[in-house]
Amino acid sequence: QVQLVESGGGLVQAGGSLRLSCAVSGGIFSISAMGWYRQAPGKQREVVATITSSGTTNYIDSVKGRFTISRDNGKNSMYLQMNSLKPEDTADYYCNAYLKTGMLYWGKGTLVTVSS
């Protein structure tokens, strides 16, 4: 079973940066792809960025050029570097892992608040 723990959220002013981390344990060799999602108050959860086991990345348009997703298999971790943050980036951020078996696991989230 895969466990995911996010960290790195916090309060930052608009224009600032944060780096989110997702620590992975258990079943790491079964992971096919991973991703970062976010959910703002009153809104549905949306995908922010994804990365496959081969390193292919995808981003939603609103974060392209500002956010960077990466994986460090040696450290069993995934990251989301967020630059030029905007108030509309405020949300709970979640990491997930999609296994080769088709199972999907989620972390419990970390809150990012961007003040104007």
RAQUILIN-V667518 format. One record per pair of residues at least 24 apart in sequence whose C-alpha atoms are under 10 Angstrom apart, sorted by the first residue. I is the first residue (numbers start at 1). J is the second residue. Records with the same first field share a line. If there is no record, write none. Layout:
# RAQUILIN-V667518
I=J  J
This chain:
# RAQUILIN-V667518
1=25  26  27  28  30  99  103  105
2=26  27  28  29  30  31  96  97  98  99  103  104  105  106  107
3=27  28  96  97  105  106  107  108
4=77  78  94  95  96  97  105  106  107  108  109
5=77  94  95  96  106  107  108  109  110
6=36  77  78  79  93  94  95  96  106  107  108  109  110  111
7=79  93  94  108  109  110  111
8=79  80  93  110  111  112
9=91  92  93  109  110  111  112  113
10=90  110  111  112  113  114
11=90  111  112  113  114  115
12=85  86  87  90  112  113  114  115  116
13=84  85  86  87  113  114  115  116
14=83  84  85  86  87  88  89  113  114  115  116
15=82  83  84  85  86  87  114  115  116
16=82  83  84  85  86  114  115
17=66  67  81  82  83  84  85  86  114
18=67  80  81  82  83  84  85  112
19=67  68  69  79  80  81  82  83
20=69  78  79  80  81  82  93  94  95  110  111  112
21=69  70  71  77  78  79  80  81  94  95  110
22=71  76  77  78  79  80  94  95  96  107  109  110
23=72  75  76  77  78  79  95  107
24=73  75  76  77  78  95  96  97  107
25=76  77
26=76
27=99
28=73  76  77  97  99
29=53  73  76  99  100
30=97  98  99  100  101  102  103
31=97  98  99  100  101  102  103  104  105
32=97  98  99  100  101  102
33=57  96  97  98  99  100  104
34=69  70  71  78  95  96  97  98  99  104  105  106
35=59  69  70  78  79  80  94  95  96  97  98  106
36=69  78  79  80  93  94  95  96  97  106  107  109
37=91  92  93  94  95  96  106  109
38=89  90  91  92  93  94  95  109  110  111  112
39=89  90  91  92  93  94  109  111
40=88  89  90  91  92  93  111  112  113
41=90  91  92
43=91
45=91  92  93  94
46=93  94
47=93  94  95
48=80  93  94  95
49=80  95
50=80  95  96  97
51=78  97
52=97  98
62=88  89
63=89
85=112  113  114  115  116
86=113  114  115  116
87=112  113  114  115  116
88=113  114  115  116
89=113  114  115
90=114  115
